[in-house]
Amino acid sequence: MATPTKLYTFCYVLLASFFVLSASLQLDGGNICLREKHASLFIFGDSLFDAGNNNYINTTSDFQANFGPYGETFFRYPTGRFSDGRLIHDFIAEYAKLPLITPYLHPGYHRYIDGANFASAGAGVLVETHQGSVIDLQTQLSFFKNLARQFRKKLGDAEAKTFLGRAVYLINIGANDYSIPFTTNSSVLQSISQEEFVDMVIGNLTIVIKEIYKKGGRKFGFLSMPPLGCLPFTRALKAGNTGTCLDGMTALAKLHNKALPKVLQKLERQLNGFRYSIADGYTAFSERINNPSKYGFKEGKIACCGSGPYRGILSCGGKRSVKGYELCENASEYVFFDFGHPSERANQQFAKLMWSGTPNVTAPYNLKALFEH
């Protein structure tokens, strides 16, 4: 009788005219052939990475994009992605020769051998951020832990450890935490300093990274925080004055971008095999906002879809509290599709920076290097 660690079979896969020894994994009824060097993609985060998880939770339309014109460019229908088409991680999956990574909560789908997407629009690092309306990072972590248990059960501890160690863990979260003090009646910054607030966010994020590491994760990818005060919706908040950037929110983004690399460098020293990639999202966003024509865009500050100043009001699609909205003719001419999310074309450019950016942009590794080694 087979021992518990041998509850998998071997199959031979014809690949480029030679055979590669592989393990066949079955999760919830599906036989899956796992190539020897297979690297999957696990995605955590907020609306920049949510591929539709919020379609399956009890929330409001503010945190959903399951209606037109979202999705119109590539999918031709709304998928739950906050864009006219694909998101950053969709392109990264393509570059890594993976299929689009399906939302974890999608019913009836269990092909997790390529990875899973746990991201939730509106989510924060802190549980209190939009609590009750989103899947916070701690809950996303619990979903991953459940999946890791399934892998260990089906593959055995050793094989699951190898599989999870080859995977890349993409994380983008924090922007919603930093917007709360400016968009709600939160008094958090009245009781603590900006530095203390950022330390709290980074501290909780670090705990999650360490937990993923404990379950086998070794390779992590990040996009640094954009200039949060210069998004269409934050400009709209100041439109009664000058419509310029909301400096306080951008200051939090800068503090975050200063603190995160220090924490990751420390983890690299502490945790055996830990490797990471950070792409300079702050500069990438700023350059396209301020010099759109340099990157093939016609408009960097105004959103394609929305209403009010800079089309920064949360009204795209007419399903939210504000029903009227405007829609541009060609989303690919705009850096932003709606109040705070990039167009598909911008997402592709950011994905390329993360995938193959040079060390002055993406360091200490780019995602291509993490997937290959």
Secondary structure, DSSP 8 states (H G I E B T S, - for coil): ---GGG--EEEEEEETTEEEEEEEEEETTEEEEE-TT---EEEEESTTT-SSGGGGSS--GGG---STTTTTTTTSS--S-SSSS--HHHHHHHHTT-----BTT-TT---GGGEEE---TT--SSTTTTTTTS--HHHHHHHHHHHHHHHHHHH-HHHHHHHHHHSEEEEE--HHHHHHHHHSS--HHHHS-HHHHHHHHHHHHHHHHHHHHHTT--EEEEE----GGGSHHHHHHTTTTT----HHHHHHHHHHHHHHHHHHHHHHHHSTT-EEEEE-HHHHHHHHHH-GGGGT-SBSSS-SEEBSGGG-BS-TTS-SS----EE-S-GGGBSBSSSS-B-HHHHHHHHHHHHH--TTTEEE--HHHHHH-
